Amino acid sequence: MVPAQVPAAQVPADAHLVDVREDDEWAAGHAPGAAHIPLGELGARYTEIPQDIPVYVICRGGTRSNQAAHTLAGAGWQVINVSDGMRGWAAAGRPMTNDSGSPPYVA
């Protein structure tokens, strides 16, 4: 199954968002409320992702999230890849946060 693709500007505000970037990328800045499951941990942590709602998967530019989306879609998830990733998220002016207190950015 081929997952749907949407740009960050079209992700609903109440979407369940899974960020598959690495820890340092996440720490620099991420979408508020997103779940952080690095791509390398997806095989061990996929049970943390709900199967009864659409799930949006995001990374920095759309490549890793596309890989994750294909994996999840093949296993039965309703999944949508955020095709332009956090770069698109930031460019669209979507909210970002981090835990450091410094201005969030896309690493």
C-alpha positions in Angstrom: 0.0 0.0 0.0 1.3 3.4 -1.0 0.8 6.0 1.8 -0.8 9.4 1.0 1.5 12.4 0.9 0.7 16.0 2.1 2.8 19.1 2.6 3.2 20.3 6.2 0.9 23.3 5.5 -2.0 20.8 5.0 -1.5 18.7 8.2 -4.6 19.2 10.4 -3.9 21.1 13.7 -5.3 18.1 15.7 -3.3 15.5 13.7 -1.5 12.6 15.5 2.0 13.4 14.4 5.0 11.0 14.7 8.5 12.6 14.3 11.0 10.0 13.1 14.1 12.3 13.3 17.1 11.7 15.5 17.4 13.0 19.0 19.5 16.0 18.1 17.1 17.1 15.4 14.1 16.6 17.8 15.9 18.7 20.5 16.5 21.6 18.1 12.8 22.0 17.4 9.7 19.9 16.9 5.9 20.3 16.5 4.1 20.6 19.8 2.4 17.4 20.8 4.3 15.2 18.3 5.4 11.8 19.3 9.1 11.2 18.9 10.1 7.8 17.6 13.4 7.9 15.7 13.3 5.8 12.5 15.9 3.4 13.9 13.6 2.6 16.8 10.4 2.2 14.8 10.6 -1.6 14.7 10.7 -1.8 18.5 8.3 1.0 19.3 5.6 0.8 16.6 3.1 -0.4 19.2 3.1 3.2 20.6 1.4 4.4 17.4 -2.4 4.2 17.3 -3.9 2.1 14.5 -7.5 3.4 14.8 -6.8 7.0 13.6 -4.8 8.6 10.7 -1.2 9.1 11.6 1.0 11.7 10.0 4.8 10.9 9.9 7.4 13.7 9.6 11.2 14.0 9.4 13.4 16.8 8.3 12.7 16.7 4.5 10.3 13.8 3.8 12.6 11.0 3.0 12.9 9.1 6.3 9.2 9.7 7.0 8.3 8.3 3.6 10.2 5.1 4.5 8.4 4.9 7.9 5.1 5.6 6.2 5.6 2.8 3.7 6.5 0.4 6.6 3.5 1.4 8.7 1.0 1.4 5.8 2.2 -2.1 4.8 1.4 -3.2 8.3 -2.1 -1.8 8.3 -1.8 1.7 9.7 -3.7 4.7 8.2 -0.6 6.8 7.5 0.2 10.0 5.7 3.7 11.2 4.9 4.5 14.9 5.5 6.3 15.3 2.1 8.3 18.4 2.9 9.0 17.5 6.5 10.0 19.9 9.3 11.6 22.2 6.7 8.1 22.7 5.2 6.6 22.9 8.7 8.9 25.8 9.6 8.5 27.5 6.2 4.7 27.3 6.6 4.9 29.1 9.9 3.6 26.1 11.9 4.2 26.1 15.6 7.5 24.7 16.9 8.9 24.1 20.3 11.9 22.6 22.1 12.9 22.0 25.7 16.0 24.2 25.8 14.2 27.5 25.9 16.1 28.8 22.9 14.3 29.6 19.7 13.4 26.3 18.0 14.8 25.5 14.5 15.1 22.7 12.0 18.4 20.9 12.4 
